[in-house]
Amino acid sequence: MTRRLSLSTVAAAALLAPFTLSGAMAQQSSQVGIEEIVVTARKQAESLQSVPLSVTAFTTEALQNINPRTLSDLNNLSPSLNFQAGTGRGGQGRLQMRGTSGGTAGTSKATIYMDGVFIAGNSQNVNFAELERVEVIPGPQSALFGRSTFGGAVNYITRDPTDEYK
């Protein structure tokens, strides 16, 4: 019985050994925190954690890592987003969220905004390198954004200008 108890104690210690931290590692891990993401999905700056909406926010760093060319490059990374790039003379894309489409009329039930302002026409020429973040907000957003946002909204937030020439 004693031998079984000592073997189980040794086995438990061996399993827990990788999870114990030395003093230096514990001090280092306490200095590392979770980055707070601020979104403006409700027309005011709030922490993503406190917003009562389903929001997918892509920060500047995430956009640099993903390197999207069009909104369709974010389809697989944002649940419920489906953007199909347009072809032909019009060139407008078709934005769908949560399966809500515009039917045969061709108008979308989701809308794209830049800094909260409606983008009319072709929204495929957006330079993602100039954006601070992209907020994808599925679900009815008519109370906040208005204008054809029954399916949802995509809000491009631009970076603030700097004194540095680029």
N, C-alpha and C positions, 0 to 999 in steps of 0.2 A: 504494500500500500504506500509506504513511504517512497519507494523507488518510483512508482507511477506519479506520485505528487511532484517529486523533484523533476522527472522527465517532462511533465506538463508545464512546470514553471519555466524550465529551460526553453521549451518550445515556444511558450508565450513570449518570453524575453527576446528570443530570436526573431519572432514575427514583429514585435514592436520596436526593435532596434532601429530600423530605417526611419521610423516616424519620430524618434526623439531628436531634439535639437540641442546642439551645444550652445553655450552662452553667446558666442559670437554670432551664430546663425540666428538665434532667437532675437537678438538685438537688431540684426539686419532685417529680419522679416517684419519686425514691428515698425520699421521706418517705411516699408513699402506699403502703399495704400491703394485702394481702388480709385481710379480716376473718375471724377464726377462728370457726367455728360449733361450739358444744359441744352434743352430744346425749347422751341417757341411754338409748339403745336397748338397751344391755346392762346396765342397772341400775346404771351408774356413769357419771360425767361424763367424756366423752372427746371428742376432736376428731373432727369428721365425716370428716376425711381418714384417720384411723387406724382407723376402725371397719370390720371386715371384712364388713359387711352392706350390702345395698342399702337406703339410707335416704334419703327425701326429707324435708328439714326446712324448715319455713316459719318464719322468724324474726319477731319483733315488727314490724319494718319491712316485711317482705314481706306480713304479714297486714294491715297498715294500707294498703298500696298495693292489695292485691287486694280488701279489704273483703268477705270471705265472709260469707254469712248462714247457710249450712248446709255440711255436709261435701261435698255434691254440687257446690258451687262450686269445689272443689279437684280435681274429677275430671280436667279437661283439663291441669292443671299437675303432676299426680303420676302417673307411669307405673304402670300395673297397678291403679290405684284406680278402683272403680266403686261409687258410693253412690247408691241410688235412694231418694228420700224416700218415707216411708210415708204413706198416706192412710187415712181411715176412723177407726174407734174406737180401734184400737191405736196408730196413728200411728208405729209403729216403722219405721225405714228398713231397707233391705236392703243390707248391705255385702258387696262381692265384691272379691277381689284375685286377680290373675293368672288370671282366669276361673274360679276355684273358687267354686262357689255351694253353698248348702245343700240343693239338690234340692227335692223336693216337700214336705219337712217344714217348710220355712220358716226353719229355724235357719241362721245364717250361719257360715261357716267362718273368718271374720275377726272380730275383736272390737275394741271401742273402750274405751280406758282413760283415766282422768284422774289424772295424777301417778302412774301405775303401778297404780292401783286400778280394778278392773273396774266398768264402768258397766252396771248392769242396767236393762232397760226402754228408754224413749225417750231417745235421746242427741241429739235434734235441737234441744234448747233450750239449747245451749251458746253462751255469749256470747263470740265470738271476740275482742272488744276487751279481754277480761280475761286473754287467754292470752299467755304469753311466746313459745311456739312450738308447732307441731304437727309431730309426727314420724310419717311413714307408713313402715311397715316391712313390705314384702311378704315372703312366704315363711314357712315353718313357724317359729313362735316359741314353741312349747309349752314348751320348756325354760326360757325366761325368763319368759314371761307366764302360761303354763298356759291353762286354760279356753277351749277352742274357738278356738285361734289357728293352725290348720293352714294357712289361706290367708294370714294376716298379722295385723298389729295396727296400730291408730292410737292414738297416745298424745298426749293433750292435756297440755301442761305449763303450769300457771298461773303468773302473776306473783307475786313476793313482795310482801307487803303493805308499804305505805309510810305515813308519817305525814301525807301530804297527802290532804286530803279531796277526793273526786271524785264 
